[in-house]
C-alpha cells in the first residue's frame, strides 16, 4: 500500500500542474462542493437504508404480532368449540332439559367474556333456552334484547348457518353480522345429533369487539393496531377505536391473517405506522441537510470571493506588468534603497546606464561600485544628505562611473518609499543621464555667446521692440551706446522714416493698428532701407525694419540702423565735386566752341558795323530819309539783340548754379540744346533733324544738365562726322525724343542722337565712359563719363551702339532715358524736398 500512494500522489501532482491556473481555481472550488454533496448523498442513502431496514423489521414485527394474535384468538375459538361440542354431546346423551342447559351455559359464559349469548334451538328452530352472558350488556338500559336466531322464513346469517350445521352435522361458524344492538358479531352453531338425527343446534355468539379486546395480547396492542375486518374490508373491531373520519388513513405496514378456525371471511389485520427513522420528521437529517446547504452556500460565497480576488489579482498583475514595461521602457534609471542605504532594487535602465548587472548592485551597501573612486567622499556626503531627506527637490547633479570606468554626468531625484502601513521603508532615486543634455546646453550657451558677441560687436544698432506692448525685447551694444536703454531711440529710428506706421500701441487703445493683419505677411515684408536723421546725435542712419515673430510668439519689430553719416558726407563732397566738374565741363565745351562762337558772333557784329557805316555815310551825304534811317537802326538793334541772345545763352549754360530739379518740358530742353549746338553744327557744316513726340509728360530734371548731355552728344556726333570728312549727304544728325515702355524700366522718355559717322571703334566701345579717355588730339575725354553720371543721377540709363550696313559701321546711336514715374509721383506729391531721400539730391 505504501508504494502506490506516493505514485498516485505524484500522478495527481503532475496532472494538477498541467492544469491552467483558472482550471486549478475551478477544481479547488468545485472539490469541496462536490465532497459536501457526496457527504449529503451518503447521509441520505444511509438514512434511506436504515429506514428500509426498520421498515423491514417493522413488517416482520407486524406479521409476527398478527400471527400471534391469530394463534391466540384461534386457540380460544378452538377451545370454546371443543367445550361446546362436549357440551352438545353431553346434552344429547343425558337428554338435558333447558334448566340444565342454562346452568351449564352460565358456567360456560362466566369464564368467556367474548360471548354475548348461548342459545339452544331445536330442529324446528324453536328456542329451547337462551342465556345472555353476564358481561355482555347489549343495551345500556339493561332491557332484554332479542338474540338474532335462525328463522325459517328469513334469510339471515343465523338461518344460513343453521342450515349449514344441519346439513353438515358439524359445527359451523356464521359470517359476521350486526346484532340488534348494532354490534358486529358472529355465531358458532354446533349441531345436536342423536343417533344420526338432527336435534337442533347450540348457538354461541361471539362479540367481535370483545374477542379483540380480550385476546389481542397487551404488548401487541401496544405496538400495533390490530383489527378485524369483514369481507368488504370494513373494520368491525380494532384495538384502537378510530373516529369515523380518521379511518381512511392508510397504514404503512399491513399484515393480514384469516381468523382461524372460523374461516368465515373475517380477517385479522395488524398495522404499523411508526418507523423511528422517518426522513421527513427526522431532526438529525434536517440538521445535516441544513448544515450541508450552509456549507455549500458558504463554499459558493468563498468561490465568488475567490473569483473576485483572482480578478483583482489579474488586474494587479496587469498593472504590475504595465508598470514594469513602463519602467523598462523609460530611459530613466531607478534605484531603491532601504533606510541604511542598501540597494534593494534597480531597474533595467539603471543597469544599462551603469553597465552593472542587477545581481552586482542589489544588496550592496555604500560605497557603490558606480561611484568614481576620486569622488567617494563627496558621494558619501550626498548619500547622507539623501538618507536624511535633505536633498533638494530639483534634484542633484552627480558624476557616476560605468563598469568600464568611463564617467558620465547624471541628475538624481529622490523621493521616499512608503509601505502600505504608511511607514517609510527607504528611498527611491531616479537618475537621468545628462551628459548629452549638458553638452547641448554648453553648445547652446557657446553659440549664444557667439551670437551675442557678433551682435554686440556690430557697428549697427539692433533693436527689437514688441509691437503690442511697446517694450524693448533686445538691444545690442551700439544701440545702448547711442540711445541708452529705453525704446525712444527705436521709436525715433522707426518714426523718422516716412510712411511708417505708429506701431507702439497705447495700453488703453483697443484699436491695435496691426490687429487683423496676418503675422506671416508682416514678418515677410522686406526690409525697406530708409535714411533717418537723428537730431540729438546729429547722425544719419540707414534703417532697415523687419517684422518678426519673437521667441514667445509675440509680433515684434526689428530695426537695424547703420550709421551712414560719414558715407553721406563723402557723397556730398563727391556731389559738390561732380557739380564743379559739370561746370568745368561746360566751360571746356564752350572753350572748344570758342571759335565757333566767335564766328557766330562775328556775323551780327559785322552786320551792325555795316549798317552803322552805311548809315554814317548816308547821314553825312544827307541822302537818307528818316524812315530809312529808322529801318536801318531797327535792323542794327535786331542784330545787337541777336548777339546778346547768343552771349546770354552761353552765359546761362556756363553759369555755375546749384543743380536743381524742377518740372521741365523735354521740348524746351531740346530746343535750347539744339540752339547752342547749332553754332558748332553750322561751323562744321552738319545738318540736324529733330523729332519730339507730341504730348510728352512733364519730367522732373535739371534742364541745364540734360541740355549739357544733349549738347555733348550732338558735338561728339558733329566732330565724328567732320573728322571723317564725310560727303554732304552723310553730314546730318537725327535727334529723337519719344515715350517708351520697357519691362525693366517701365515708362520712360527716350532721347536719342544718331549720326551717320564712322561709328565707334571696337577698342573704344569698352572704355567709352572712362574719364579722360579720348581719341581726339585736343579732346579731354570727360564728356561721356559726365553725361552718364548726370543721367544716372536722374535714375535714367545711357547706352551707345553702332549702326551697321552689313559688316560696315555706318554711324552710331547714343540714347538715354529719363523715367516717367518720377514725373508722376513728383506731380502728385509736389514737394521737391520729399522727392529723393539723399540730402545731397
Ligand atoms: P572727347 O570728346 O573729349 O574725346 P568724350 O568722352 O566726349 O571725350 O568722348 C570719348 C571718345 O568717344 C571720343 O574720343 C571718341 O573716340 C568716341 N566718340 C564719342 N562720340 C562718338 C561718335 N558719335 N562717333 C564716334 N566716336 C565717338
Boltz pocket constraint, residues with backbone or C-beta under 6 A from the ligand:
constraints:
  - pocket:
      binder: B
      contacts: [[A, 712], [A, 713], [A, 716], [A, 717], [A, 720], [A, 755], [A, 757], [A, 758], [A, 759], [A, 760], [A, 761], [A, 764], [A, 768], [A, 770], [A, 773], [A, 774], [A, 775], [A, 776], [A, 778], [A, 779], [A, 780], [A, 781], [A, 782], [A, 783], [A, 784], [A, 785], [A, 812]]
      max_distance: 6.0
